[in-house]
C-alpha cells in the first residue's frame, strides 16, 4: 500500500494538504516509535493496509496509538483496508476489493474535517 499511499499524498499535496507516510517494514517486532512521533505532529492518523480491516495489522496499530498516545487524539483514527470479501482472481474485481488512491484521499479528508 506504500505506492497507493504515496500517490494519494502527492494528490493531497496539490490541494495544500501535507501527509507524512510511515512504512512499517516489519511487523514483528512492530516499531511504533516512528508512528507515534508522526501522530504527535498532527494528532491524526489514517492507517492503510492491503489486508482485511478485521483482525489486521491496522487494528493493532490503531489500538497501540490509542493506548500509547491517547492524549494526542484530535480525530478518530481512520483505517483503509481491503473489502471484507475473499480476494477475487479477476483483476477488475481485485481492484474493486483492494484500497485505492481515492479511498485514502477520502479518509484523510474525513480525518481533517473531524
Beta strands, then each sheet from edge to edge (+ up, - down):
strand 1: 46-52
strand 2: 78-82
sheet 1: 1+ 2+
end
